[in-house]
Amino acid sequence: YHALGVEVLDDGEILARHVAPKLEHLPPIGRTAALAYILRHWQRLKDNESLTDCLKNTKFVDSVVKGGTDTAHGNQHTLKSPGDLYDPEIELIASAFRDAPEMFPGKQWRTKEWLTMLRKCGLRSTVDASLFLECATRVAARAVKLNVAYPMSNYPPVPPAATSGVEFLLVDSVTNISHDSESDAVSEHSAVIAGGGALANHLTKHMSGLFSVSFCEMLAGIPFI
């Protein structure tokens, strides 16, 4: 083949060029078969940069639609790329986004094998300063809705440039929480307190990596503890 000028491709290159880019548009049975092959041979394929780079930007991971239910039972779902989703095994993230299941892979993707593959393909597993602020904002918003935190208006003024978007997130970004019973409210209250504790613990352990003047100014205006 080389003598004839024919390029020889291994299965990783074939997948990267001709299969992975089309995953979003394949019928479910075809997408399932292709992904099963990739997972089965992942120990070898994971070192193919062309394939992993392609998968990072390809929508192939089932996620529950906001307001829907889990895809494993045939309910509403959408496809997202790994980089659009968060790692459900990172306790801080799972706690902060407890009311936003659409931000995580569906339950069928939460096996050790699938999560290992998704992390390699960009699943958001690192809590940087930006993500920490978003987590803190979400926990604070839930606390305000439960009347267990002071709203932003009661806090001293914070530089607008530093807090751009934070007040909006605090008031509007989190799905309205509906409690059908007193036990639901108690459960949510406990979850919010636990979320604030997890944030405080993470901040204590990782402040050196998170610190900046802008970060501190924004965090000062978020009632998450």
PESULVEN-V902523 format. One record per residue. N is the residue number from 1. RES is the residue in one small letter. PHI is phi in whole degrees, -180 to 180 (999 if undefined). NEAR is the number of other C-alpha atoms within 12 Angstrom. D_CENTER is the distance of its C-alpha to the mean C-alpha in Angstrom with 2 decimals. Layout:
<<N;RES;PHI;NEAR;D_CENTER> <N;RES;PHI;NEAR;D_CENTER>>
//
This chain:
<<1;y;999;8;44.62> <2;h;-62;8;44.40> <3;a;-63;7;48.05> <4;l;-89;7;47.40> <5;g;79;7;44.54> <6;v;-92;8;41.97> <7;e;-74;11;38.56> <8;v;-96;13;37.50> <9;l;-113;14;33.82> <10;d;-86;16;32.19> <11;d;-66;22;29.68> <12;g;-63;31;26.73> <13;e;-70;25;28.13> <14;i;-63;22;28.95> <15;l;-63;30;25.43> <16;a;-66;29;24.06> <17;r;-88;22;26.69> <18;h;-120;19;27.38> <19;v;-116;29;24.78> <20;a;-56;36;21.19> <21;p;-63;27;21.57> <22;k;-103;24;22.79> <23;l;-55;33;20.31> <24;e;-60;27;18.89> <25;h;-101;17;22.51> <26;l;-74;21;23.93> <27;p;-63;13;25.06> <28;p;-50;18;22.98> <29;i;-66;13;25.66> <30;g;-71;18;25.72> <31;r;-64;26;21.97> <32;t;-62;24;21.99> <33;a;-65;17;25.00> <34;a;-65;29;23.66> <35;l;-69;30;20.41> <36;a;-63;18;22.60> <37;y;-65;20;24.82> <38;i;-61;32;22.12> <39;l;-65;24;20.80> <40;r;-63;17;24.44> <41;h;-110;19;25.29> <42;w;-62;26;22.10> <43;q;-57;17;24.04> <44;r;-93;18;26.18> <45;l;-76;28;23.92> <46;k;-62;27;21.18> <47;d;-90;17;23.67> <48;n;-87;25;24.16> <49;e;-63;19;22.49> <50;s;-61;25;23.28> <51;l;-71;31;21.41> <52;t;-65;33;18.24> <53;d;-64;27;18.26> <54;c;-66;32;18.79> <55;l;-65;39;16.04> <56;k;-59;30;13.49> <57;n;-108;28;14.60> <58;t;-108;31;15.38> <59;k;-85;29;13.90> <60;f;-141;38;14.60> <61;v;-97;42;11.78> <62;d;-68;39;12.55> <63;s;-137;37;10.29> <64;v;-66;31;12.15> <65;v;-70;23;13.57> <66;k;-56;21;13.47> <67;g;90;20;16.61> <68;g;-96;19;16.96> <69;t;-130;21;16.91> <70;d;-67;24;15.84> <71;t;-71;25;16.75> <72;a;-63;18;18.73> <73;h;-106;13;21.40> <74;g;78;16;21.73> <75;n;-93;17;20.11> <76;q;-57;19;18.31> <77;h;-154;27;15.41> <78;t;-141;28;14.20> <79;l;-100;30;13.31> <80;k;-134;30;10.45> <81;s;-80;33;10.39> <82;p;-55;37;8.35> <83;g;-70;30;7.64> <84;d;-89;29;6.22> <85;l;-121;38;3.25> <86;y;-108;41;1.87> <87;d;-76;40;5.59> <88;p;-71;35;7.40> <89;e;-93;24;10.38> <90;i;-88;24;9.74> <91;e;-55;25;11.86> <92;l;-61;36;11.27> <93;i;-67;37;7.56> <94;a;-60;32;8.60> <95;s;-69;33;11.59> <96;a;-69;42;10.49> <97;f;-103;36;8.25> <98;r;-57;29;11.00> <99;d;-96;29;12.29> <100;a;-131;32;9.40> <101;p;-61;31;9.09> <102;e;-69;33;8.44> <103;m;-90;35;4.72> <104;f;-124;44;5.04> <105;p;-61;41;7.86> <106;g;-62;37;11.20> <107;k;-59;26;13.44> <108;q;-68;21;15.53> <109;w;-97;34;12.94> <110;r;-98;24;12.66> <111;t;-83;17;15.88> <112;k;-58;16;16.55> <113;e;-66;20;17.66> <114;w;-66;29;14.80> <115;l;-65;31;12.13> <116;t;-61;24;14.63> <117;m;-67;33;14.89> <118;l;-64;42;11.27> <119;r;-63;31;10.99> <120;k;-65;28;14.16> <121;c;-101;37;12.92> <122;g;108;28;10.17> <123;l;-54;35;7.01> <124;r;-76;29;5.63> <125;s;-119;28;7.76> <126;t;-101;25;10.09> <127;v;-90;28;10.51> <128;d;-89;23;12.76> <129;a;-61;26;14.84> <130;s;-63;23;12.90> <131;l;-69;23;9.66> <132;f;-60;38;12.25> <133;l;-63;41;14.00> <134;e;-66;33;11.25> <135;c;-62;45;10.72> <136;a;-62;45;14.53> <137;t;-64;43;15.04> <138;r;-67;42;13.17> <139;v;-64;48;15.17> <140;a;-63;45;18.24> <141;a;-63;41;18.02> <142;r;-66;45;18.04> <143;a;-66;36;20.90> <144;v;-63;32;22.82> <145;k;-65;27;22.63> <146;l;-91;26;24.08> <147;n;61;16;26.70> <148;v;-118;23;25.96> <149;a;-150;27;25.21> <150;y;-74;22;27.17> <151;p;-70;25;25.92> <152;m;-58;28;25.61> <153;s;-65;16;29.19> <154;n;-89;13;30.64> <155;y;-94;15;29.30> <156;p;-58;16;31.33> <157;p;-61;17;30.64> <158;v;-118;23;28.07> <159;p;-49;20;28.45> <160;p;-56;16;26.98> <161;a;-63;15;25.89> <162;a;-76;21;23.81> <163;t;-106;28;22.11> <164;s;-52;19;21.59> <165;g;91;21;19.07> <166;v;-70;34;18.53> <167;e;-64;35;21.19> <168;f;-62;19;19.94> <169;l;-63;25;16.47> <170;l;-61;37;18.33> <171;v;-88;24;20.57> <172;d;-118;19;18.88> <173;s;-82;24;15.11> <174;v;-92;32;14.53> <175;t;-56;22;15.70> <176;n;-58;20;19.22> <177;i;-94;24;19.69> <178;s;-110;17;22.58> <179;h;-109;15;24.53> <180;d;-85;11;27.02> <181;s;-156;11;28.71> <182;e;-63;11;29.36> <183;s;-66;12;27.56> <184;d;-63;15;24.30> <185;a;-64;21;24.82> <186;v;-64;16;25.68> <187;s;-63;18;22.62> <188;e;-67;29;20.34> <189;h;-59;26;22.53> <190;s;-64;20;22.15> <191;a;-66;27;18.36> <192;v;-65;39;18.42> <193;i;-62;28;20.99> <194;a;-65;26;19.08> <195;g;-63;36;15.95> <196;g;-64;35;18.37> <197;g;-65;23;19.98> <198;a;-64;27;16.94> <199;l;-64;39;16.28> <200;a;-63;24;20.00> <201;n;-64;17;20.18> <202;h;-65;27;17.44> <203;l;-62;28;19.22> <204;t;-63;14;22.51> <205;k;-79;13;21.58> <206;h;-122;17;19.78> <207;m;-59;21;21.65> <208;s;-62;14;23.41> <209;g;-84;17;20.33> <210;l;-94;23;18.85> <211;f;-63;21;22.25> <212;s;-164;16;23.55> <213;v;-61;16;25.81> <214;s;-62;21;23.39> <215;f;-60;31;20.63> <216;c;-66;23;23.27> <217;e;-64;22;24.62> <218;m;-69;34;21.39> <219;l;-65;39;20.56> <220;a;-60;26;24.18> <221;g;-98;35;23.65> <222;i;-117;43;20.79> <223;p;-80;37;22.23> <224;f;-108;37;19.62> <225;i;-101;30;22.11>>
//
